[in-house]
């Protein structure tokens, strides 16, 4: 049974206390990656964010102070 919780940009913004515009312009495709943190259901334009992976990755990287670059495969390059 799939228990993934899907959120719109506005719902995600409310949960993580960011502006929806910041999510769309600065976080999407740099920190929040398609297929890992969000999907486009049925190949459309609408974006739905997956709460569990976002919550997991926010907690995992919250205490991380070194420079790291997100990679397309979901990994990070540390420098």
C-alpha positions as CSV (number, residue, x, y, z in Angstrom):
1,X,0.0,0.0,0.0
2,X,1.4,3.4,-1.0
3,X,1.2,5.9,1.8
4,X,3.1,8.7,0.1
5,X,1.7,12.1,0.9
6,X,1.6,14.5,-2.1
7,X,1.6,18.2,-1.6
8,X,1.0,21.2,-3.9
9,X,3.7,23.9,-4.0
10,X,1.5,26.1,-1.7
11,X,1.0,23.2,0.8
12,X,4.7,22.5,0.8
13,X,5.5,26.2,1.3
14,X,3.2,26.3,4.3
15,X,4.9,23.2,5.9
16,X,8.5,24.3,5.4
17,X,7.9,28.0,6.0
18,X,9.2,29.1,2.6
19,X,7.4,31.2,0.0
20,X,5.9,29.2,-2.8
21,X,7.8,31.4,-5.2
22,X,11.1,30.5,-3.5
23,X,10.3,26.8,-3.9
24,X,9.5,27.2,-7.6
25,X,12.4,29.5,-8.5
26,X,15.3,28.5,-6.2
27,X,14.7,25.0,-4.7
28,X,13.0,23.1,-7.5
29,X,15.6,21.3,-9.7
30,X,18.5,22.4,-7.4
31,X,17.6,20.9,-4.1
32,X,14.2,19.3,-4.8
33,X,14.7,16.9,-7.7
34,X,12.1,15.4,-10.0
35,X,11.5,11.8,-9.4
36,X,13.0,12.0,-5.9
37,X,11.1,14.9,-4.3
38,X,8.4,15.7,-6.8
39,X,6.5,14.2,-9.7
40,X,4.5,15.5,-12.6
41,X,1.4,13.2,-12.6
42,X,0.3,11.8,-15.9
43,X,3.0,13.7,-17.7
44,X,1.3,17.0,-17.2
45,X,2.5,20.4,-16.0
46,X,1.2,20.1,-12.5
47,X,3.8,19.3,-9.8
48,X,3.2,17.3,-6.7
49,X,5.8,17.2,-4.0
50,X,6.4,14.0,-2.0
51,X,6.5,14.9,1.7
52,X,8.4,11.9,3.1
53,X,11.6,12.3,0.9
54,X,11.6,16.0,1.5
55,X,11.3,15.6,5.2
56,X,14.0,12.9,5.3
57,X,16.4,15.0,3.2
58,X,15.8,18.2,5.2
59,X,16.6,16.4,8.4
60,X,19.6,14.6,6.9
61,X,21.2,17.8,5.7
62,X,20.2,20.3,8.4
63,X,23.4,19.9,10.4
64,X,25.6,19.6,7.4
65,X,27.9,22.7,7.0
66,X,30.3,21.7,4.3
67,X,29.7,22.7,0.7
68,X,27.8,20.1,-1.3
69,X,26.3,20.1,-4.7
70,X,23.1,18.1,-5.5
71,X,23.4,15.7,-8.4
72,X,20.7,14.5,-10.8
73,X,20.9,10.9,-9.4
74,X,20.0,12.2,-5.9
75,X,23.5,12.0,-4.6
76,X,25.7,15.0,-3.5
77,X,29.2,16.0,-4.5
78,X,31.1,17.3,-1.5
79,X,33.8,19.9,-1.8
